[in-house]
Amino acid sequence: MKRTVLAIDIGSTKVCALIAEIDDDNNAQIIGAGIAKAQGLRKGSITNIELASKSIKSALNDAKRVAGTELRSAIVTISGAYTKSLNSSGIVNIPNKEITLNEIQRVMHTSLYNANIPNEFEVLHALPYNFKVDDQDFIEDPLGMNAARLEVETHIITTQKSNLNNLRKAVKAAGVDVESVVLSGYASAIAVLNSDEKELGAAVVDMGGNTSNIVIHSGHAIRYNDFLGVGSNHITNDLSMALHTPLHTADNVKINYGSLYAPSNDLIELPVIGDETSTHEVSLEVVHNVIYARVEETLMIIAQSIEKSGLKEHMGAGVVLTGGFTKIEGLRELAVAILDNMPVRLAKPTDVGGLFDTLRDPSYSGAVGLIKYLADGYTPYEIDVNRRMRHASEDSAAVHGGTLPEEAPKFDPITPAASIPTPAAQTPPAKEEKIAETAKMVNIGSNKSVQNDQPNPISKFWNWATQLF
């Protein structure tokens, strides 16, 4: 049975809405698309809810008109601006000596509980990058294995609650509810990386209009993400100032003459800023020098971010560049030179059924990545913005339709212990002895201390909750 989904990519310069049908085999077919100029946004974050909602609604209406369908909920990208990332770990014992989805969910929530997340931040993604079964490291998928103990190391991406709430308000004002939120760099990585690149390790850089997002994959897991406030519009601004010409003219010069190859000495005639009836001549060599200087600076900032990650040695597949910025001629060659001769690839989104020619452009990687995410293109396990665990074998139709499977209940490990029901109210007497035996293992690696053999009431409630879920 096919399900119809709506994805909205909110970028720094444009909003793209895609409607697709996904069948039971997770094959996606795009049936509608709408694109609108972004308003009320600065560096990918919403600064005016009313203007932003108008842009979203415009793209949404175009997509609905093409698809001929009405949808009430959407999955949306969020910029890497105002995000913070941290790594955390969790450990649980395995009562029945066999790892089930319940144990995987429990250990991932434990890693969330152990993370030091500020109150003003909300979790976007908790992505495991190392499962450890007993003493064996880097287990690709622990499901079904026999073990006494399961550990996980996770990369947790958070964003400011105000930023997330403003995004939800803008989308709501456009007439749809936000079903889920995905980091834009994560969505772009899903759209452009192949399985070999994920395994060998690669950095994906989505170079947009005003911002760039970096995500580093290693061993089929995201290990690092970063946000850079640089994009192709900075080239436009530089050209406008250097050539003393209006912004829209400078943008046309960038599109038509944007090349990093050896320039010619030809002259072009441009209007003067403030008096567009007057014109003056400018050498293409000047245009080349301005563009080259800004692109070189942008690539150096990207190189610094990759160096800062500490994962450069884990990037066997090199760097994958996508986004509208990558359409500048000669970018790959300059990137190879600046990034210490690492392999560099310019990428467009991988093919999806019904992908319009317009959407094959690298600037739509984020939007196409959202559709692939909805077709189960995410990592094998993750905790999403709704604090529920997604996994490759789940019932996609049930999850994306808004209902949660019974075997994966929504669970917030940061809930104060006082609000958790007493164990006597829900735990059968026959299980009390087993819970007492396993309770000590659950909090290994957490920040909660146990005094002697008598844990305090908060620890008791936490141990009960982790065993129950």
Backbone hydrogen bonds, N-H to C=O, Kabsch-Sander energy under -0.5 kcal/mol:
donor,donor_aa,acceptor,acceptor_aa,energy
3,R,22,I,-2.3
5,V,20,A,-2.9
7,A,18,L,-2.8
8,I,75,I,-2.7
9,D,16,C,-3.2
10,I,8,I,-0.7
11,G,9,D,-0.9
11,G,14,K,-2.4
15,V,36,A,-3.1
16,C,9,D,-2.4
17,A,34,G,-3.0
18,L,7,A,-3.0
19,I,32,G,-2.7
20,A,5,V,-2.1
21,E,29,Q,-2.8
22,I,3,R,-2.8
23,D,27,N,-1.9
26,N,23,D,-2.0
28,A,26,N,-0.5
29,Q,21,E,-2.2
30,I,353,G,-3.4
31,I,19,I,-2.8
32,G,19,I,-1.6
34,G,17,A,-2.3
36,A,15,V,-2.5
38,A,13,T,-2.0
42,R,45,S,-3.0
45,S,42,R,-1.9
47,T,40,G,-2.9
48,N,40,G,-1.8
52,A,48,N,-2.5
53,S,49,I,-2.5
54,K,50,E,-1.5
55,S,51,L,-1.9
56,I,52,A,-2.4
57,K,53,S,-2.7
58,S,54,K,-2.3
59,A,55,S,-2.1
60,L,56,I,-2.5
61,N,57,K,-2.8
62,D,58,S,-1.7
63,A,59,A,-2.1
64,K,60,L,-2.5
65,R,61,N,-2.2
66,V,62,D,-2.0
67,A,63,A,-2.5
68,G,64,K,-2.6
69,T,64,K,-0.8
74,A,177,D,-2.3
75,I,6,L,-2.2
76,V,180,S,-2.3
77,T,8,I,-1.9
78,I,182,V,-1.9
79,S,44,G,-0.6
83,T,80,G,-1.5
84,K,158,T,-2.2
86,L,156,I,-2.1
88,S,154,T,-2.2
90,G,152,V,-2.1
92,V,150,L,-2.4
94,I,148,A,-1.9
97,K,94,I,-1.4
99,I,145,M,-2.9
100,T,98,E,-0.5
104,I,100,T,-1.9
105,Q,101,L,-2.8
106,R,102,N,-2.2
107,V,103,E,-2.5
108,M,104,I,-1.9
109,H,105,Q,-2.2
110,T,106,R,-1.9
111,S,107,V,-1.8
112,L,108,M,-1.6
113,Y,109,H,-2.5
114,N,110,T,-2.1
115,A,111,S,-0.7
115,A,112,L,-0.8
117,I,115,A,-1.4
121,F,118,P,-1.8
122,E,159,T,-3.3
124,L,157,I,-3.4
125,H,157,I,-1.6
126,A,383,I,-2.0
127,L,125,H,-0.5
127,L,155,H,-2.7
129,Y,153,E,-2.9
130,N,153,E,-1.3
131,F,139,I,-0.6
132,K,151,E,-2.7
133,V,136,Q,-1.8
134,D,132,K,-0.6
134,D,149,R,-2.4
136,Q,133,V,-2.7
137,D,135,D,-0.6
139,I,131,F,-2.6
140,E,138,F,-0.5
144,G,99,I,-3.0
145,M,142,P,-2.2
147,A,97,K,-1.2
150,L,92,V,-2.8
151,E,132,K,-2.9
152,V,90,G,-2.2
153,E,130,N,-1.9
154,T,88,S,-2.9
155,H,127,L,-3.2
156,I,86,L,-3.3
156,I,154,T,-0.6
157,I,125,H,-3.0
157,I,155,H,-0.5
158,T,84,K,-3.1
158,T,156,I,-0.5
159,T,122,E,-2.5
160,Q,82,Y,-1.2
161,K,120,E,-2.9
164,L,160,Q,-2.0
165,N,161,K,-2.9
166,N,162,S,-2.3
167,L,163,N,-1.7
168,R,164,L,-2.2
169,K,165,N,-2.4
170,A,166,N,-2.2
171,V,167,L,-2.2
172,K,168,R,-2.5
173,A,169,K,-2.5
174,A,170,A,-0.8
174,A,171,V,-0.5
175,G,172,K,-1.7
176,V,171,V,-1.6
177,D,72,R,-3.1
179,E,74,A,-3.3
179,E,177,D,-0.8
180,S,74,A,-1.0
182,V,76,V,-2.6
184,S,78,I,-2.6
187,A,183,L,-2.1
188,S,184,S,-2.3
189,A,185,G,-2.0
190,I,186,Y,-1.9
191,A,187,A,-1.6
192,V,188,S,-1.5
193,L,189,A,-2.2
198,K,194,N,-1.9
199,E,195,S,-2.1
200,L,196,D,-2.8
201,G,197,E,-1.9
202,A,217,H,-1.6
203,A,318,G,-2.1
204,V,202,A,-0.5
204,V,215,V,-3.3
205,V,203,A,-0.6
205,V,320,V,-2.7
206,D,204,V,-0.6
206,D,213,N,-2.7
207,M,205,V,-0.9
207,M,322,T,-3.3
208,G,206,D,-0.9
208,G,211,T,-2.5
212,S,228,L,-2.8
213,N,206,D,-1.8
214,I,226,D,-2.8
215,V,204,V,-2.2
216,I,224,Y,-2.8
217,H,202,A,-3.1
217,H,215,V,-0.6
218,S,221,A,-2.9
219,G,198,K,-0.6
219,G,199,E,-0.7
220,H,198,K,-1.9
223,R,216,I,-2.8
223,R,221,A,-0.5
224,Y,216,I,-1.1
226,D,214,I,-2.3
228,L,212,S,-3.2
230,V,228,L,-1.3
232,S,208,G,-2.3
233,N,209,G,-3.4
234,H,231,G,-1.3
235,I,231,G,-0.5
235,I,232,S,-0.8
236,T,232,S,-1.4
237,N,233,N,-2.4
238,D,234,H,-2.3
239,L,235,I,-2.7
240,S,236,T,-2.5
241,M,237,N,-2.1
242,A,238,D,-2.9
243,L,239,L,-2.8
244,H,240,S,-0.7
245,T,240,S,-1.5
250,A,246,P,-2.5
251,D,247,L,-2.3
252,N,248,H,-1.6
253,V,249,T,-2.2
254,K,250,A,-2.2
255,I,251,D,-2.2
256,N,252,N,-2.7
257,Y,253,V,-2.9
258,G,254,K,-1.2
259,S,257,Y,-1.2
260,L,329,E,-2.0
268,I,282,V,-2.8
270,L,268,I,-0.5
270,L,280,H,-2.9
272,V,275,D,-0.8
272,V,278,S,-2.0
273,I,244,H,-1.9
275,D,272,V,-1.6
278,S,275,D,-1.8
280,H,270,L,-2.5
282,V,268,I,-2.8
284,L,266,D,-2.6
286,V,283,S,-0.7
287,V,283,S,-1.4
288,H,284,L,-2.6
289,N,285,E,-2.2
290,V,286,V,-2.1
291,I,287,V,-2.3
292,Y,288,H,-2.9
293,A,289,N,-2.1
294,R,290,V,-1.8
295,V,291,I,-2.6
296,E,292,Y,-2.6
297,E,293,A,-1.9
298,T,294,R,-2.3
299,L,295,V,-2.5
300,M,296,E,-1.9
301,I,297,E,-1.9
302,I,298,T,-2.0
303,A,299,L,-2.3
304,Q,300,M,-2.0
305,S,301,I,-2.0
306,I,302,I,-2.3
307,E,303,A,-2.2
308,K,304,Q,-2.4
309,S,305,S,-1.3
310,G,306,I,-0.6
310,G,307,E,-1.1
311,L,306,I,-0.6
314,H,311,L,-1.7
315,M,312,K,-1.3
316,G,200,L,-2.1
316,G,314,H,-1.0
317,A,201,G,-2.8
318,G,315,M,-1.2
319,V,343,P,-3.1
320,V,203,A,-3.4
321,L,319,V,-0.5
321,L,345,R,-3.1
322,T,205,V,-2.6
323,G,362,P,-0.7
325,F,207,M,-2.2
326,T,323,G,-1.5
327,K,324,G,-1.6
328,I,325,F,-1.4
329,E,258,G,-1.5
331,L,328,I,-1.5
334,L,330,G,-1.8
335,A,331,L,-2.6
336,V,332,R,-2.3
337,A,333,E,-1.7
338,I,334,L,-2.2
339,L,335,A,-2.6
340,D,337,A,-0.7
341,N,336,V,-2.6
342,M,339,L,-1.2
345,R,319,V,-2.4
347,A,321,L,-3.1
347,A,345,R,-0.5
350,T,191,A,-2.9
353,G,28,A,-1.0
355,L,352,V,-1.9
359,L,356,F,-0.8
360,R,357,D,-1.3
361,D,358,T,-1.0
364,Y,361,D,-2.0
365,S,362,P,-1.3
368,V,364,Y,-2.2
369,G,365,S,-2.5
370,L,366,G,-1.5
371,I,367,A,-1.3
372,K,368,V,-2.1
373,Y,369,G,-2.2
374,L,370,L,-2.2
375,A,371,I,-1.3
376,D,373,Y,-1.3
377,G,372,K,-1.5
378,Y,373,Y,-0.5
382,E,390,R,-1.8
383,I,126,A,-2.0
384,D,382,E,-0.5
384,D,388,R,-2.3
387,R,384,D,-2.0
390,R,382,E,-3.3
392,A,380,P,-1.4
394,E,391,H,-1.8
396,S,394,E,-1.2
399,V,395,D,-2.1
400,H,396,S,-2.9
401,G,397,A,-1.0
402,G,399,V,-1.4
403,T,398,A,-2.1
408,A,405,P,-1.3
411,F,387,R,-0.9
415,T,412,D,-1.7
419,S,416,P,-1.6
420,I,417,A,-1.6
425,A,422,T,-1.3
426,Q,422,T,-0.7
426,Q,423,P,-0.9
427,T,423,P,-3.3
431,K,428,P,-1.9
432,E,428,P,-0.5
432,E,429,P,-1.2
433,E,429,P,-0.6
435,I,431,K,-2.2
436,A,432,E,-2.2
437,E,433,E,-1.7
438,T,434,K,-1.7
439,A,435,I,-1.6
441,M,438,T,-1.0
442,V,438,T,-0.8
442,V,439,A,-0.7
443,N,439,A,-0.7
444,I,441,M,-1.3
446,S,443,N,-2.2
451,Q,449,S,-0.5
452,N,450,V,-0.6
454,Q,451,Q,-1.4
460,K,456,N,-2.1
461,F,457,P,-2.4
462,W,458,I,-2.4
463,N,459,S,-2.9
464,W,460,K,-2.5
465,A,461,F,-2.4
466,T,462,W,-2.6
467,Q,463,N,-1.9
468,L,464,W,-2.5
469,F,465,A,-2.2
